[in-house]
Amino acid sequence: MAGNLELGAHPLSLEDVERVARSSAEVTLSTEAHERIAAGRARLEQLMARGERIYGVNTGVGGNQGFALDAEDTELLQHNLLRQLSCATGAPLPLDVVRAAMLLRLATFATGASAVRGELVDALAGALNRGITPVVPRYGSVGASGDLMPSAYVARVLVGMGEAEFAGRRLSGASALDAAGLRPIALRPKEALALINGTTAMTAIASLLWIDANRVLRALLGAVALSVEALLAPSQPFDAWVHEKKGHPGQIAVAAYLREMLAGSANVTASSRQSCYSLRCSPQGLGPAWEELEDARGPIEREINSANDNPLIDPETGILYQAGNFYGGHMARLLDGWKLDFAVMANWGNALMAVLVDPRFNFGLPANLTPKPGINSGFKGMQLSVTSLACAVRQMAGPSLIHSLPTEEYNEDVVSLGMHAAVTAWDALECVCNETAMVLLAAAQAVDLRGAAKGLGGGSRKIYERVRSVAAFQDKDRPMEGEVAALAGKLRSE
């Protein structure tokens, strides 16, 4: 059971985000969060009653901030914000990403600094808990005032606009609310702005990517371990002394992981023969990716627990701050860095596959890992697919953050492009995951051809058994795309 998650009582963790996004943990708000939300709204209403000029409440937004609004137009502005941002394009974001984004908006509201009503928070939490997932196209955000457009596609469902997935069906927003037993909400001053300002979508992707990337990296290391066993490579390159003398935490951790995988193996050798770099230098080459992921928890969890909006109001003092906490620079920089790590992982998988299938380098195994070459091509086609994926990841590895362009009447004259970084990183990891599944299939095939399965190390055996639970030994050519997909699914979920 996923259980319940109480917001506002303690900081959200990345694991909390996954529980809600993928296991449908129910979200509630703590008493303290409700009190902060009520206090923040009361402070805003006091400022409004005094006739204060407040950005996005009684003024236009962005380049329109110089226009004052009559009191009767303040609520119309909120609904118009959602209408004018309804021009996103591209394939919809995955449902778990959208659910994560909904949770992160609730986390921002729990600070009380967005000055929204409790009724709005309850409406968003109700939609999330009832399984209403807005349909959100992937393109439209520049990551400056945060993810305005993706967040608008979430917000508009609450007022009965747009489309949403509910109970396996794609419905209009109004129909989805009705089917879930909910009603549309009317937005009050500042509430649409509060729903759309912030790094919600890019941080949702970063949160789930962190979970998945850790799993895929460990699976790739599993492929390294199986390859070491299948190729009868020496284990000395992973000795602790070597890596302690280098001192990098990620390198030390990867070497320890590989030693654990290979512990008890009858296949690794104690010889001084130097294996190829894709085996021998795995701690040095993949350690930086391990280290970057370890270091990324702090920045992401700070972002998901932040007051991520503009303007902000201090619930205690009532001071209104017009600032830039919605800007996506931290997430864009982090995600751009991951794309480099994913490209390195993709290159590593490509190198492993090349060694496994080539009889010049695989120490006596048949060409393309087929027991009957000539009539069968074995893993020849799969190597092509691996190389194609590695090249795709390399193309995606270019940074997004530096490609800023001014927009929105030069109000957003520098933008983070954090959502671009997030989408390309998401796509890149999918490629790495599929590639890793193929390398694992090849490594398991090599183990069987070597007759080495009985002598596998404890960790290697577990990886081997998981591979074999979805794919049998390839004794002759067969379509394997279903097995690749099934194994890739396991890598991201286990």
HURA-V317919 format. One record per pair of residues at least 6 apart in sequence whose ideal C-beta (glycine too) atoms are under 6 Angstrom apart, sorted by the first residue. I is the first residue (numbers start at 1). J is the second residue. D is the distance in Angstrom with one decimal. If there is no record, write none. Layout:
BEGIN
i=I j=J d=D
i=I j=J d=D
END
This chain:
BEGIN
i=2 j=19 d=5.2
i=2 j=23 d=3.7
i=2 j=24 d=5.6
i=2 j=25 d=3.8
i=3 j=25 d=5.7
i=4 j=26 d=4.9
i=4 j=28 d=6.0
i=5 j=16 d=5.6
i=5 j=20 d=5.9
i=5 j=25 d=4.8
i=5 j=27 d=5.3
i=6 j=28 d=5.3
i=6 j=30 d=5.2
i=7 j=29 d=5.0
i=7 j=33 d=5.7
i=7 j=106 d=5.7
i=7 j=107 d=5.9
i=7 j=110 d=4.7
i=8 j=29 d=5.4
i=8 j=30 d=4.0
i=8 j=32 d=5.4
i=8 j=33 d=2.6
i=8 j=110 d=4.0
i=9 j=30 d=4.0
i=11 j=305 d=4.6
i=12 j=107 d=5.4
i=12 j=304 d=5.3
i=12 j=305 d=5.7
i=14 j=207 d=5.4
i=14 j=210 d=5.6
i=17 j=100 d=5.2
i=17 j=207 d=4.3
i=18 j=211 d=5.2
i=19 j=25 d=4.2
i=20 j=103 d=4.7
i=21 j=96 d=4.3
i=21 j=99 d=4.4
i=21 j=100 d=4.0
i=22 j=96 d=5.0
i=26 j=129 d=5.1
i=27 j=125 d=5.3
i=27 j=128 d=5.9
i=33 j=110 d=4.0
i=36 j=112 d=3.0
i=36 j=315 d=5.1
i=37 j=112 d=5.2
i=37 j=118 d=5.3
i=37 j=121 d=5.9
i=39 j=112 d=5.7
i=39 j=315 d=3.9
i=40 j=112 d=3.7
i=40 j=115 d=4.4
i=40 j=313 d=5.5
i=40 j=315 d=4.1
i=41 j=115 d=5.4
i=41 j=117 d=5.4
i=43 j=313 d=5.2
i=43 j=318 d=4.1
i=44 j=115 d=3.8
i=44 j=313 d=5.7
i=55 j=65 d=5.8
i=55 j=311 d=5.4
i=55 j=322 d=5.5
i=56 j=193 d=4.2
i=57 j=189 d=4.7
i=57 j=190 d=4.9
i=58 j=69 d=4.8
i=58 j=74 d=5.6
i=59 j=65 d=5.1
i=59 j=68 d=6.0
i=60 j=67 d=4.1
i=62 j=408 d=4.9
i=62 j=411 d=4.5
i=63 j=408 d=5.7
i=63 j=409 d=3.0
i=63 j=411 d=4.6
i=74 j=189 d=4.4
i=78 j=187 d=4.1
i=78 j=191 d=5.7
i=78 j=192 d=3.7
i=81 j=192 d=4.4
i=82 j=152 d=5.1
i=82 j=155 d=5.7
i=82 j=156 d=4.4
i=82 j=192 d=5.6
i=85 j=148 d=5.8
i=85 j=149 d=5.1
i=85 j=152 d=3.8
i=88 j=137 d=3.8
i=88 j=140 d=3.6
i=88 j=149 d=4.7
i=89 j=137 d=5.4
i=89 j=139 d=4.9
i=90 j=137 d=4.7
i=90 j=138 d=4.1
i=90 j=139 d=4.1
i=91 j=138 d=6.0
i=92 j=135 d=5.1
i=92 j=136 d=6.0
i=93 j=136 d=4.7
i=93 j=138 d=5.4
i=95 j=133 d=4.8
i=97 j=204 d=5.2
i=97 j=205 d=5.6
i=98 j=133 d=5.1
i=98 j=134 d=5.9
i=98 j=136 d=5.2
i=99 j=133 d=5.9
i=100 j=204 d=3.6
i=100 j=207 d=5.8
i=100 j=208 d=5.9
i=101 j=200 d=4.7
i=101 j=201 d=5.0
i=101 j=204 d=4.0
i=102 j=128 d=4.6
i=104 j=200 d=5.1
i=104 j=203 d=5.7
i=104 j=204 d=5.7
i=104 j=304 d=5.3
i=105 j=200 d=5.3
i=106 j=124 d=5.9
i=106 j=125 d=5.9
i=107 j=304 d=5.9
i=108 j=198 d=6.0
i=108 j=308 d=4.6
i=109 j=116 d=5.8
i=109 j=121 d=4.9
i=111 j=307 d=4.6
i=112 j=315 d=3.9
i=113 j=307 d=3.9
i=113 j=312 d=4.5
i=114 j=194 d=4.1
i=114 j=309 d=4.6
i=115 j=190 d=6.0
i=115 j=313 d=4.6
i=116 j=191 d=5.1
i=116 j=194 d=4.9
i=120 j=191 d=5.2
i=123 j=158 d=5.2
i=123 j=185 d=4.5
i=126 j=182 d=5.5
i=130 j=180 d=4.0
i=132 j=164 d=5.1
i=132 j=166 d=5.3
i=132 j=176 d=5.0
i=132 j=180 d=5.4
i=133 j=164 d=6.0
i=133 j=165 d=4.5
i=134 j=153 d=5.5
i=134 j=154 d=4.6
i=134 j=157 d=4.4
i=134 j=164 d=4.9
i=135 j=163 d=4.3
i=136 j=150 d=5.0
i=136 j=153 d=4.3
i=138 j=423 d=5.4
i=140 j=149 d=3.3
i=141 j=147 d=4.2
i=141 j=149 d=5.2
i=141 j=150 d=5.5
i=141 j=419 d=3.7
i=142 j=415 d=4.1
i=142 j=417 d=6.0
i=143 j=328 d=3.6
i=143 j=415 d=5.9
i=143 j=416 d=3.8
i=143 j=417 d=5.2
i=143 j=418 d=3.4
i=143 j=419 d=5.1
i=144 j=412 d=4.1
i=144 j=415 d=3.9
i=145 j=197 d=5.5
i=145 j=326 d=4.9
i=146 j=197 d=5.2
i=146 j=198 d=4.0
i=146 j=199 d=5.0
i=146 j=326 d=3.8
i=147 j=200 d=5.5
i=147 j=201 d=3.9
i=147 j=202 d=5.9
i=147 j=419 d=5.4
i=148 j=196 d=4.9
i=150 j=201 d=4.0
i=151 j=196 d=4.2
i=151 j=200 d=5.2
i=152 j=196 d=5.0
i=153 j=162 d=5.9
i=155 j=195 d=3.8
i=155 j=196 d=5.9
i=156 j=162 d=4.3
i=157 j=164 d=4.9
i=157 j=173 d=4.0
i=158 j=185 d=5.4
i=159 j=184 d=5.1
i=160 j=173 d=5.1
i=160 j=174 d=3.8
i=160 j=184 d=3.6
i=161 j=173 d=5.1
i=162 j=173 d=4.5
i=163 j=170 d=6.0
i=163 j=172 d=6.0
i=164 j=173 d=5.5
i=164 j=176 d=3.9
i=166 j=176 d=4.3
i=166 j=179 d=5.5
i=177 j=184 d=6.0
i=194 j=309 d=5.6
i=197 j=309 d=4.7
i=197 j=310 d=5.4
i=197 j=326 d=4.5
i=198 j=308 d=3.8
i=198 j=309 d=5.4
i=198 j=326 d=4.8
i=199 j=308 d=5.9
i=199 j=328 d=4.6
i=199 j=331 d=5.5
i=201 j=419 d=5.8
i=202 j=328 d=5.4
i=202 j=331 d=4.8
i=202 j=418 d=4.1
i=202 j=419 d=4.8
i=202 j=422 d=4.3
i=203 j=303 d=5.0
i=203 j=304 d=5.7
i=203 j=331 d=5.5
i=205 j=422 d=3.9
i=205 j=426 d=5.5
i=206 j=300 d=5.4
i=206 j=331 d=5.4
i=206 j=335 d=5.9
i=207 j=300 d=5.9
i=209 j=425 d=6.0
i=210 j=296 d=6.0
i=212 j=492 d=5.0
i=213 j=293 d=5.8
i=213 j=429 d=5.8
i=214 j=293 d=5.6
i=215 j=491 d=6.0
i=216 j=432 d=5.8
i=216 j=433 d=5.0
i=216 j=436 d=5.8
i=216 j=491 d=5.7
i=217 j=289 d=5.9
i=219 j=436 d=5.1
i=219 j=491 d=4.5
i=220 j=345 d=5.7
i=220 j=436 d=4.9
i=221 j=257 d=5.6
i=222 j=463 d=3.8
i=223 j=352 d=6.0
i=223 j=439 d=4.4
i=223 j=440 d=4.9
i=223 j=443 d=5.1
i=224 j=282 d=4.9
i=225 j=258 d=5.7
i=225 j=261 d=3.8
i=225 j=262 d=5.7
i=225 j=460 d=4.7
i=226 j=443 d=3.6
i=226 j=447 d=5.9
i=226 j=460 d=5.6
i=227 j=352 d=5.4
i=227 j=443 d=5.0
i=228 j=279 d=5.5
i=229 j=265 d=5.9
i=229 j=267 d=4.1
i=229 j=452 d=5.6
i=229 j=456 d=5.8
i=229 j=460 d=5.5
i=230 j=443 d=6.0
i=230 j=446 d=3.6
i=230 j=447 d=4.7
i=230 j=450 d=5.2
i=231 j=363 d=5.5
i=232 j=267 d=5.9
i=232 j=269 d=5.8
i=232 j=363 d=6.0
i=233 j=275 d=4.1
i=233 j=279 d=5.0
i=234 j=269 d=5.0
i=234 j=271 d=5.3
i=234 j=273 d=5.8
i=235 j=262 d=5.8
i=235 j=268 d=4.1
i=237 j=280 d=4.4
i=238 j=255 d=4.8
i=238 j=258 d=4.8
i=238 j=259 d=5.2
i=243 j=251 d=5.2
i=243 j=252 d=4.6
i=243 j=255 d=4.4
i=243 j=283 d=5.7
i=248 j=287 d=5.7
i=249 j=291 d=5.6
i=250 j=287 d=3.7
i=250 j=288 d=5.6
i=250 j=290 d=4.0
i=250 j=291 d=2.8
i=251 j=283 d=4.6
i=251 j=284 d=5.7
i=251 j=287 d=3.3
i=253 j=290 d=5.4
i=254 j=283 d=4.3
i=254 j=286 d=5.4
i=254 j=287 d=4.6
i=254 j=290 d=5.3
i=255 j=283 d=4.0
i=260 j=459 d=5.2
i=261 j=457 d=5.8
i=261 j=459 d=3.3
i=261 j=460 d=5.1
i=262 j=268 d=5.6
i=262 j=457 d=4.1
i=263 j=457 d=5.2
i=263 j=458 d=5.4
i=264 j=457 d=5.1
i=264 j=458 d=5.2
i=265 j=457 d=3.6
i=266 j=455 d=3.1
i=267 j=452 d=4.7
i=267 j=455 d=4.9
i=276 j=355 d=5.7
i=278 j=351 d=3.9
i=278 j=352 d=5.1
i=289 j=341 d=3.9
i=292 j=341 d=5.7
i=296 j=334 d=5.8
i=299 j=330 d=5.7
i=299 j=334 d=5.8
i=308 j=325 d=5.6
i=310 j=326 d=5.2
i=311 j=320 d=5.5
i=311 j=322 d=4.7
i=312 j=321 d=4.6
i=313 j=320 d=5.3
i=327 j=416 d=5.9
i=328 j=416 d=3.7
i=328 j=418 d=3.0
i=329 j=416 d=4.9
i=331 j=418 d=4.7
i=332 j=401 d=4.3
i=332 j=416 d=4.3
i=332 j=418 d=3.7
i=332 j=421 d=4.7
i=333 j=401 d=5.8
i=335 j=421 d=3.8
i=335 j=422 d=5.4
i=335 j=425 d=4.6
i=336 j=399 d=4.3
i=336 j=400 d=5.8
i=336 j=401 d=5.4
i=336 j=421 d=5.1
i=338 j=425 d=5.3
i=339 j=397 d=4.5
i=339 j=425 d=5.2
i=339 j=428 d=5.6
i=340 j=397 d=5.6
i=342 j=393 d=5.6
i=342 j=428 d=4.4
i=342 j=429 d=5.7
i=342 j=432 d=5.2
i=343 j=393 d=5.1
i=343 j=394 d=5.0
i=343 j=397 d=4.0
i=345 j=432 d=5.1
i=346 j=390 d=4.2
i=346 j=393 d=3.9
i=346 j=432 d=5.2
i=346 j=435 d=5.9
i=347 j=390 d=6.0
i=349 j=435 d=4.6
i=349 j=436 d=5.7
i=349 j=439 d=4.7
i=350 j=386 d=5.5
i=350 j=387 d=5.6
i=350 j=390 d=4.1
i=352 j=439 d=5.2
i=353 j=383 d=5.2
i=353 j=386 d=4.7
i=353 j=439 d=5.3
i=353 j=442 d=5.8
i=355 j=361 d=4.9
i=356 j=362 d=5.8
i=356 j=442 d=4.9
i=356 j=446 d=5.2
i=357 j=368 d=4.9
i=357 j=369 d=5.7
i=357 j=379 d=5.2
i=357 j=383 d=5.4
i=359 j=367 d=4.8
i=365 j=446 d=5.8
i=365 j=449 d=5.3
i=366 j=373 d=5.6
i=367 j=373 d=5.2
i=368 j=377 d=5.9
i=368 j=378 d=3.6
i=368 j=379 d=5.1
i=368 j=380 d=4.5
i=369 j=378 d=4.9
i=369 j=379 d=4.7
i=369 j=445 d=4.6
i=369 j=446 d=5.8
i=370 j=376 d=4.4
i=370 j=378 d=2.9
i=376 j=476 d=5.3
i=376 j=477 d=4.7
i=379 j=442 d=5.1
i=382 j=438 d=5.0
i=386 j=435 d=5.2
i=386 j=438 d=5.2
i=389 j=431 d=4.4
i=389 j=435 d=4.3
i=392 j=431 d=5.2
i=393 j=428 d=4.8
i=393 j=431 d=4.9
i=396 j=424 d=4.7
i=396 j=428 d=4.3
i=400 j=417 d=4.3
i=400 j=420 d=4.2
i=400 j=421 d=3.9
i=401 j=417 d=6.0
i=403 j=417 d=5.9
i=404 j=414 d=5.3
i=404 j=415 d=5.0
i=406 j=413 d=4.2
i=433 j=488 d=5.0
i=433 j=491 d=5.5
i=433 j=492 d=5.8
i=434 j=488 d=5.0
i=437 j=484 d=5.1
i=437 j=487 d=4.1
i=437 j=488 d=4.1
i=438 j=484 d=5.9
i=440 j=467 d=5.2
i=441 j=471 d=5.7
i=444 j=464 d=5.5
i=444 j=467 d=4.3
i=445 j=474 d=5.8
i=447 j=453 d=5.5
i=448 j=473 d=5.0
i=456 j=464 d=5.8
i=470 j=483 d=5.7
i=470 j=486 d=4.4
i=470 j=487 d=5.1
i=471 j=483 d=4.0
END
